[in-house]
Amino acid sequence: MLARWPFGGFGWGRVAFSQADAPTLGLAALGGAPLVSFAVALVGALLAQVLLERGGRRRRSTRGLSLVAAAAAVLLAGSLVPRPTGAESGDLAVAAVQGNVPRAGLEFNAQRRAVLDNHVRATLGLADEVAAGRAPAPQLVVWPENSSDIDPLRNRDAYTEVQAAADAVDAPLVLGAVLVGDTPGTVRNSSLVWEPDSAPSGGGVVDSYDKRHPVPFAEYIPYKDFFRLITDKVDLVVAQFVPGDRVGRLDVAGARLGVMICFEVVEDGLVDDTVDDGADLLVVQTNNATFGYSDENVQQLAMSRLRAVEHGRAVVHVSTVGTSALVMPDGALVDPTALFTPAVISGQVPLRTSLTVADRVRQAGVPVEGLLVALGLLGAAGGLVTARRSRLGGPGGTRPGPEATPEPARSKEPVG
């Protein structure tokens, strides 16, 4: 429930996202994140029952073996699900730029110009490597979320910097920027398609996507006056991020990108509808600087790996500070970066258009998650009924007989 409510929910802790290196990951291609979570819970319940019955009678020992076999079958099924990786509409040469930030933590954006300069510098370095023949020429360059916290559409210096980077590498950029909103006191978390001057468009921004689910109590404060009664920390959010209203599909460099900004990768619907809208490559732009050296960054990368398998799409996962990587459609990682280290990842990613079983089932209107929840509740109810019958001596149980009353001890009479 917390994944959907309140304020749109926050599903970071879903069980499925822990399975990027587990056999159950393959089940994502059949039923998405809900099926993976259900399978893990099922395996855990089966093995827990084995432990509870350990040391029982032979009948229980046989039952335990059956439960272990059932758990193993679930894991085997996940590992046997095919994970196609071949390109279906060509390959795309992609470069992902991790520019780094001046410092970790909540003050990461205190030097906004430094963050922008870091990404520009890394892209200019990539252009030099390409010119020297030491790196392949990219068809697309992706910068992360917050790579320009200075609005480049309103700040001439920022505009010039970004344009110089696009021109140097002679490829379109997809960059994360914070843009001033239409209403005073508001901003937008955006992904911009920025073309070099050599493009038919003549350079500059040709398309954009605004994050549809800003994070409550981080990017905006709901009912701010009320929550200020609890803590004045709500005033640390000085500008409210407003949500976008269009699907995250951007057409660039001959590819159809399904774009998620940071936490949007958590939400099934925000990923699903980009694929439904024809995305043949997924892009996750994020900024993990706030979380320092915690495991948050690798947790988010694991989510991109699950999405890759769920939809049979490669994912360009790029962070300001790491961990960035190219994720293949089977969930495999290419060149994952180190944390808080400037880096550029270059590689070929396949563009894929076919739908997985999970996509086709979802598009057919089958409520997979609802059905699995109902099945889980039925299983739990069945277990409670069985346990009650066992205690009461019903089918499968043994009613204890009346306790025997010990015969009073007889004292010995003296022999006369």
Residue, then its C-alpha position, 0 to 999 in steps of 0.5 A: m500500500l505504501a508504494r501507492w499511498p499517501f501522496g502517490g506512494f514510495g515503493w523503494g522497498r519492494v521485494a522485487f528490487s532486491q533480486a537483480d542477481a537472483p534466479t527469480l529476476g527472470l520472472a520479471a519478463l513474465g509478470g513484472a515486479p509483482l510476480v518477482s515479489f510474489a515468487v520471493a515471498l512464496v519461496g521464503a514461506l515454503l522454506a520457513q515451513v520446512l524449518l518449522e517442521r524440522g525434527g518432526r515425524r517421517r510424514r513431516s520429513t517427506r512433506g519438508l522435502s516436497l516444500v524444498a522441491a517446490a521452492a527449488a522449482v520456483l527458482l529454476a523457473g526464474s532462471l529458465v525464462p529466456r532473456p533475448t538481447g539482440a537488436e531489433s531496430g539497430d544498435l545505438a552508440v551511447a556515451a553516459v557522462q558521470g561528471n561528479v559533484p563538489r561534495a556529497g550530502l544535502e549540500f551537493n548543489a551548493q556549487r551548481r555551476a561546478v556541477l555543470d562545468n564538470h559535465v561539460r568538461a567530461t564531454l569535451g574530454l570525450a570529444d578529444e578522445v573521439a578526435a584522437g581515435r581512442a574512443p568511438a563517436p557516440q550517436l547520443v550522449v546522456w547526462p544525469e539528473n541535475s547536471s544543470d541546476i542552472d536553468p540553461l534556457r534562462n541563463r546565457d552562460a549555462y546555455t553557451e556551455v551546454q551548446a559547446a559540449a554538444d557541438a564538440v562531441d557533434a551528437p545530441l545531448v539528453l541532459g537533466a536540468v532544473l527549469v524555472g516554472d511558469t508559476p512563481g516559486t515553482v520549478r520543473n525537473s526536466s530532461l532536455v534533448w539538446e542538438p548540436d549546431s550541425a543538426p537540421s534543427g540548428g542546435g538547442v533544445v528540440d524536446s523535453y520531458d518533465k518528471r511526473h512524480p516529484v518526491p513528496f517531502a523532498e522535491y515538494i512539501p504537500y500541505k506545507d502550512f500544516f507540516r510546518l506545525i510539526t517541523d520548520k525543516v519543511d522550509l528547506v524546500v524553497a521551491q516546489f517542483v511541479p509535475g509534468d503531464r506527458v509520457g516520458r517518450l523522447d525521440v532522438a538520434g533515431a531512437r525512441l527513449g523511455v525516460m525516467i527521472c530518478f525515483e520514477v524507475v520505482e513506479d511500474g506505471l511510469v515505466d510501462d507507459t513509455v514502452d506502451d508508447g513505443a520506447d525501444l531504449l530506456v534511460v534513467q537519469t538520477n542524482n545520488a549525491t544526497f545519499g553520500y556513500s550509502d548503498e542507495n546508488v546500487q539499489q537504484l541500479a538494481m531497479s534498472r536491471l529489473r526494468a531491463v528484464e521486465h521489458g526486454r530493453a537496454v537501459v542507460h542508467v546515468s548518475t551525477v556521482g555513480t553508480s552509472a552503467l549500461v544495462m543490457p536487456d538481460g540485466a547484465l551490466v556494462d562498465p559500472t562506475a565507481l562512486f564519486t568519480p568522474a567517468v564516461i561510459s561508451g558502448q553499443v546498446p541494442l534497440r528492441t521493439s518486441l514485447t515481453v510476456a509481462d508487457r503483453v499480459r499487462q496490455a491485455g488488461v490482466p490485473v497481475e498484481g491484484l490476482l497475486v495479492a488475492l492468491g496470497l490472501l487465499g493461501a494465508a487463509g488456507g494455512l490458518v484453516t489447516a493449522r486450526r484443524s490440526r490443533l482441533g484434531g480435524p483432518g490431518g490432525t490428531r486429537p489428544g486422548p484423555e490423560a491417564t489417571p495414575e493409580p495411587a501407590r499402595s503402601k506395603e503392609p507389614v508381614g505378620 
